[in-house]
Amino acid sequence: FGWPITGALTGTQGMEWFRHATGPRDYVMVSQKAAASGNYACRIWRHYGDYFCLPYDRTTDAIAADARIPFVLESKSGTLGCAVMTGGTGIKLYTTTDPTMQGTWTFQFTISNPGTTKRNTCADAAVYEDLTEPDPNQRFKWFISCLNAGPPYEARIYYAYSAALATAPTWYDNGSGVDDSHILTLGTSGQPDEGGVDCPRIFPTRGGFTMIYSGLKNGSALLQAQPCYATAPN
């Protein structure tokens, strides 16, 4: 639903939502802060269709402790997972079995900031359950954008995998070391993603998969971005 941020960094930073097969209402996980000097948290909104949303509770945090840019997954078992980015820690995963997302979210694990030259900080993550994956150890697939140590700051997208949603994933290594095993890297000079690739979101498409991501311009301190896409056969 966009990033309607004011100059004071108040308001909503981002939303992820999912639709139930039955029922009159969607539930929306919102990343926001109460004041410019405050910290981020995730709260539940109710979506009534046609982009109309209302806060479920204006004061209660569903997930606190510096939770930003939520990504919600509903697994085959019915468990909901919410991956959030934290400013100083990395990526955290919380789960619940409440389909309205209004119950207690249980912390599972942290994907810590790697602290290496190319993977200094985890900036965003998406996780998917791939029911067609023949390897049970890679059933849950993570796509994580990482910032380098900078400056200039650059973002690359990496892959990690696990056998279960509540199990911390293993970083993919193609044999050249994890730092150099990114699955999407910076674009060439003059392209909209010349400064980095961030916020991966993946969909199955004819003949493979499409990744929608934020392309970052060079020297923009990650503030100038536009939607881009990449494709892969598997």
Disulfide bonds with the S-S distance in Angstrom:
none
